């Protein structure tokens, strides 16, 4: 069957998943990206793209968020296209998403939404806080618009259990909700070059220490400030630990300055690390921590589990519901709770034998979230959404 799919940008992980769907051979994808640049990097698919795609032109300056730009070609294709199923992904509040949903509904064409869990009302995106979080009118409009989308769509491809539960609370028909946890190619994290791992540990003087790892953008949403506070409180009474932070962002300078002098030698800001070098850094660590205030999913948890690490994540990360069995391969803590995070980190300092045991469980849990399983689930639900038999 032919599936037309609208999404924002070609993130490396999304490209891996879309490529797996194309390889499955049951769905022929025709993808529309709102732009070809993802976090400053332009996707180069090579001479033989893994799936058919087109980069859309948008009305409005390129520096505008795609939530505010209209992409006329996407709308035209929804009005006149003859694909078996149309799938809308990304921000459901964007002009293009809304226009395409309206066009498909008017045509009575089969269409589905592919969404992460929505932002919580008590923690909105930074660029919307001056409007959305403070305006009851805007909130009401947004809720009613989402309710309308949920009524008219054939199916909601929910990225994980947290998303399924969120859209059920929003009033969606449970029969429309398909749980599709996010998957990526984690095979490269299963093992790492030993020499590269030794090099990382030597570079940051990690030998003899329990190493806590964070990987992600240094932005407010990721909650790195909470992690730094929890770590500093632990090091007030012990020094057999280290914190390795992978990634960069606008808060790096202020986060570095916030580290107390007495433990600054134990906190290492590695900056941006190339994809090829990430496995060695993960294998140089002992425990992975994701202190997010909100994450629709959090694909770094997939990577950490594949690397055999115990994981400590907040309940605000979508991946926590599908990849973290509390007390089995890690712990789930409340958002912004320094004491809870400190306590779970202390657990692995006081019970180092649990690191290997929990890490082994992480590998078993993430093994079920393979690209092949994700592609099969997508195609089965695409057929259901289109009205075709899944057999």
N, C-alpha and C positions, 0 to 999 in steps of 0.2 A: 504494500500500500504506500501511497505517496503522502508524506507528512511535511507540511510547511511549518517552520518554527521561527518565531521572532524572539531575539534575546539581545542583551546589552552589548557585551564585549567578549571576545574569545579568550577567556582565562585558560591557562594551561590545563587545568583540571576539567573544565567543561569540554574543551577540545578532545581530551582523552575519552570522555564519556560519549560524546556525539560520534566519535570515530568508532567506538565499540558498537553503538547502535547501528551504524551503517554496515559494519562487518557482520552483524547478525543476519542481514539479508531479508528480514521480514518487513523492514521499514526503509523506504528510500527517502532520505532527508533532503530538504531544500531550505537551508538556513539563512536567515537575515540578521546580520549584526548591525547595531546602530552605529558602531564605529569599530575600527580595526585595532585600535590601541587599547591595551589593558595595563593599567598602572604604569604608564610611561613606556611600555614596550609594544612595538608593532608586531602583530602576529604574521609570520611568514610561513604559509602552508607548504611551500615547495612546488615543484612543477606538477605534481599529481596530488591535488588536495584530497584529504581523507573523506570528504563529503562535499556535496554541492553547496555553494554559499554565495552570498552577495553582501557587500558593505553598502548600507543605505546612506544617502545624503539627507541631511536634516535642514529644516528651516530654522534659522537662528544662528548666532555666532557659535563657533566650535567650542568656545570656552564655557558655554552654558551647559548645565546638567542636561542629560538626555530626558530627564523627567519633564523638561520645559520645551524641548524641541519636537516639532512634528515632522514625521518622516513620510512624505506623500506616497512614495512607492509602496511602502508597506500597506497603507490604506487602500491603494488601488488594487493591489494583489488580493487583499481580503474581499474587495468588492467584486472582483471579476475572476479570481483564481478558481481552478477546478480540482484542487487537491482533495484527497480523501479525508484529511483531517488537518485543521489549523491549530497550532499550539502557541500560546502566548506566555512568554516567560519574562522575568525581570520585575520592574516596579509596576504594580497594577494601577498606581496613581499617575503614571506618566501619560502625557497627551496621546502619544502614539498607541500605547496599550489600550487606552480607553476608546479611541477612535476605531481601532481594529475590532475590539469586542462588540461595539455598537454595529459596525458594518456586518460582521458575521452573524450577529443575532437577527438583524433585519433580513438577511438572506436565508436564514434558517439553515446555515451550514454547520456541520459538526465542528465544534471547537472545544479546546481544553486549556486549562491554565496549569502552569508548572511553577510552583511557588515554594519559597522557604516559609518558615513561621513568620508572622507579621511582627513589626516592632511593637513592644509593649507600650501602653499608653503613658506609663510613668517614666519611660526613657525613649524619647524620640530622636531621630537623626538630628545632628547639630544644626543643619541648615534649615530645619523646620521648627525648631523650638520656639522661635519668636512668634510663630503663627499657630501651628498645629497644637502644640502642647498647652497653649494659653487660651485658645479659642474654642469654646464649647460648640459654636456653630460649625467651625471647620471640622471638628471631630465628628459631629453628627453627620455632616455631608459625607465624610470619608467612610463612616460605618455603613451608611445607607447605600453608598456606591458599591462597597464590597459585597453587601448582602445581595444587591442586584446582580453582580457578576456571578456569585455563587448560585443564584437561582437559574441563570440562563446558560451557564457552561455545562457541557456534557459530563466533564470529569475534572477533578483537581488532582494533579500529580503533586503530592505533598512530599517535600524533602524531609522525611523523617517523621517519627511518631509525634514529636512536639508540634509539628505543623498540622498533622491530622487532628490532634486534639484542639488546636487553636481554631481551625476552621469549623470544627464541629461546634465549638462554643459560639462561633459567629452565626450559627444557624444553618450551616450547609447540610444537605441530605447526606447522611453517613454512607449511603450506597454510591455516592459520587466520589468519595475520598479514597485515593489510592496511595498507600505508603510506599515511597520510593526514596530510601535513605541515600545520601550522596555517596558516590563511589569514585575512586580514582585509581590509577596504576600505583599500587604500593609495593610492587615486586622489588624495586630498587632499594627499598628500606629494610627488606628482610635481612640483608647483610651489607657490610661495608668493608672497604679495604682497610686491613689492620694497620698498615703503615700510616694511612690518612687519619685514622682514629687516634693513633699515638701522637701524631703531629698536632692535632687539635688539643689533646690533653696537655701536651708539653707547652703549647703556645699560651695557654691560660693557667698553667700550674694547677691542674685539676687532680693530679694523683693524690690518693689518700683522702679525698673528700667525696661526700655525697653531692652529686651535681644535679641541681634543678634546672630545667630547660624551659624557655619560652621561645616561641617562634611566631612572628606576626608583625603587623604594623604597629609603630609606636604612636598610637592615637588614643584619645580618651576612651573610646568604646572598648578597647581591649583590656582596660583595667590594670595596666602594668604598675601604676602607682600603688594599687592595693597589694600586689605581689611584692613590691619593694619594701613596703611597710612591714608585711608579715616576715619577710626574710630578715630585715634589720632587727626586728624584735627577737628572732631566734638567735641571731649572731651576738646578741648582747650577753649570752651566757655560754656560747660555744662557737668554735671556729672550724669544725670539721665538715664544712659544707661550702658550696659555691653556687652562684647563680649565673647562668649563661643565657644572654638575651640575643636572639637572632632577629634581625629586621631593623628597619629605619622608619623615620617619620618625623612629623613636625614637633613632637614632644621630646625628641631625644635629648636635647640640651637641658631642658628643665628636669627631665627624669634623672639624668646623670647628676645634676646639681643637688637633687633631693636625697641622694644616698648619703647617709651619715659617714663622717670621716672614719670612724672606728671599723667600718666593714667595707669601705670602698675597694679595698684590695681583693675582696671576695666576689664582687659584682663585675661582670664582664659584658660590655656592650659590643657585640661582634659586628654590628651593622648589617648591611645587605649581604646575604650569602647566596651564591649561585645555586640553581637547582641541583646541578651535578655534585656539589659539595655538601648538600644538606644531610645525606645519609651518614656521613662521617661525623658530623656534629651531633646528630641524634644518638648515634652509638657511643659517643663520648660522654653522654649524660646517663643519669640513673632514673630520674623521675621527670615527667612532663607536666607542666602547669599551664592551664589556659584560664585566666581570671576575668573573662569577658563580662562586660555589662550587657551586651547583646551580641549574639552571633546567630544568623539564620541557620547555619550548620556548624562550620568550623572544621575544614578539611585537614587541618594540621593534626587533629585528633586521630584521623585515619592513619596518618603517617607515623605518629608516635606509637600507636598500637602495633603497626606493622614492624616497627623497629624493636618491639618487645619491651616497651617502657610502661610502667604503671602511669596512670593519668589522674590528675586532679583538675577538675573543671567546675565551672559554675553551672547552676541550673539554667542560666540564661543562654547557654550555648545549645543549639539544637542537637548537636551530636551527643550530648550527655545522655539522652534518652535511649539511644540505639547502640552506643559504643562503650558506655561506662556502666558496669554492674557494680553498684556501690558496695564496697567491702570485699569485692572479688578481684577486680583488675584496677581499682582506683577508688576515688571518692568524688562525690558531687557536693559542692558547698554553695551556700546562698551568695548572690551577687553582693559585692561591696562589704563582705563580712571578713574583716582582717583576722579576727580571733579564730573563726572556723578554718580559714585557709592555713593559718599558722599551726593549728592543731593537727591538721592532716599532713602537713609537711613534717611536723615533728614525729608523726607515726613512723615514717620511713627512716628517720634518723635513729629512732629508738628500736626499730625492728627491721634491721637491714636485710634479714632473710626474706622478708615479704617482697622486696624489690624484684627478685628473680621470680618468685611465685606469681605475683600479680602481673609481671611482664609476660609470662607464659600465657596467662589467661587473656591478656590483651591480644596476643597473636591469634588465639583461637576465635575470639569474638570478631575481629576484623576480617578474618578469612571468609566469612559468609558474605561480606560486602565486596564482592569482586565485580569488575567491569562487565564480565560476561553475564552474571546474575542481574546486574542493573539493566543491561541492554535487553535481556529477555523480559524483565518486568515492564520496561517502557513499551516494548512492542505489543505485549499482551494487553496492556491498558490502552494503548493507542487504538487497537482493534475494537475494544469495548466501547471507547468513546466515539468511534466512527460508525458504530452500529453493525460492524462485521463480526462474524463468529471468531472466537479466539482459538479455535481448533485448526 
